[in-house]
Amino acid sequence: MDDKQILTRIRELVDDEHQLRERLRRGEITSAEEQARLRHLEESLDQCWDLLRQRRARAEFREDPDTAAARPAEEVEGYWQ
């Protein structure tokens, strides 16, 4: 996945998040359903941002950005902010 594809995926996930919140507002899903789905979306977003940062760091240091790989959600979610 290249940078452009990652950014497209990030936009899709953000759109999904907005649609999910709208569905809750309209009463189409419960708050519990929204929270469960939001957690998954947030994990996916964090993985995408992590992959993008890896690729950009490799490019900055003249390494091949295509060697960057998505890390498991458990690993990405465990990072300190």
Backbone torsions as a table, in degrees:
resi	resn	phi	psi	omega
1	MET	NA	125.9	178.4
2	ASP	-90.2	176.1	-176.2
3	ASP	-57.6	-42.6	-178.7
4	LYS	-62.7	-42.0	179.1
5	GLN	-66.0	-38.7	179.0
6	ILE	-64.6	-45.2	179.3
7	LEU	-63.6	-36.5	175.6
8	THR	-63.2	-43.1	179.5
9	ARG	-64.4	-39.1	177.7
10	ILE	-61.1	-45.3	178.9
11	ARG	-61.3	-40.2	178.8
12	GLU	-63.0	-42.7	180.0
13	LEU	-66.1	-39.2	177.4
14	VAL	-65.0	-41.9	176.1
15	ASP	-60.7	-42.3	177.7
16	ASP	-60.5	-40.6	178.9
17	GLU	-62.4	-44.5	179.0
18	HIS	-63.6	-41.6	178.9
19	GLN	-64.4	-38.9	178.8
20	LEU	-62.8	-44.5	178.9
21	ARG	-64.9	-36.2	177.7
22	GLU	-66.9	-40.2	178.5
23	ARG	-63.4	-36.7	176.4
24	LEU	-65.3	-45.7	-179.7
25	ARG	-58.4	-37.6	-179.9
26	ARG	-82.1	-3.1	178.7
27	GLY	80.2	17.7	-178.9
28	GLU	-80.1	-22.3	177.3
29	ILE	-136.7	161.3	178.4
30	THR	-85.6	165.3	177.3
31	SER	-61.6	-38.0	179.1
32	ALA	-64.1	-41.6	177.4
33	GLU	-63.2	-42.8	179.9
34	GLU	-61.1	-46.6	-177.6
35	GLN	-62.3	-41.5	179.2
36	ALA	-63.7	-44.5	-179.5
37	ARG	-70.6	-37.8	177.9
38	LEU	-61.3	-40.2	179.2
39	ARG	-58.8	-46.0	179.3
40	HIS	-63.1	-44.1	178.7
41	LEU	-61.3	-43.9	-179.1
42	GLU	-64.2	-39.4	176.6
43	GLU	-63.2	-43.8	179.2
44	SER	-63.7	-41.6	176.9
45	LEU	-61.8	-45.2	179.5
46	ASP	-60.8	-40.2	177.6
47	GLN	-63.7	-42.2	178.9
48	CYS	-63.3	-46.7	179.6
49	TRP	-62.9	-39.5	178.7
50	ASP	-62.3	-45.2	179.5
51	LEU	-62.9	-42.5	178.9
52	LEU	-62.5	-42.8	178.0
53	ARG	-63.0	-40.9	177.4
54	GLN	-59.8	-47.1	-178.3
55	ARG	-62.4	-43.8	-179.0
56	ARG	-67.0	-38.1	177.9
57	ALA	-65.3	-42.7	178.3
58	ARG	-62.6	-43.7	179.2
59	ALA	-62.8	-40.8	-179.5
60	GLU	-60.7	-35.7	-178.4
61	PHE	-99.6	23.4	175.2
62	ARG	56.6	38.3	173.1
63	GLU	-107.4	165.5	-178.9
64	ASP	-75.8	113.1	-179.9
65	PRO	-64.5	-21.1	180.0
66	ASP	-71.3	-8.7	176.4
67	THR	-84.0	-9.3	176.6
68	ALA	-68.7	145.3	-179.3
69	ALA	-135.0	146.8	176.9
70	ALA	-63.7	135.9	178.9
71	ARG	-96.5	155.6	178.7
72	PRO	-59.7	147.6	-179.3
73	ALA	-55.7	-39.2	-179.0
74	GLU	-60.2	-37.7	179.8
75	GLU	-71.6	-48.0	-177.9
76	VAL	-63.9	-40.8	-179.0
77	GLU	-69.2	-18.8	-179.0
78	GLY	-85.7	-3.7	-179.8
79	TYR	-67.8	147.2	174.3
80	TRP	-82.2	139.9	178.5
81	GLN	-87.9	NA	NA
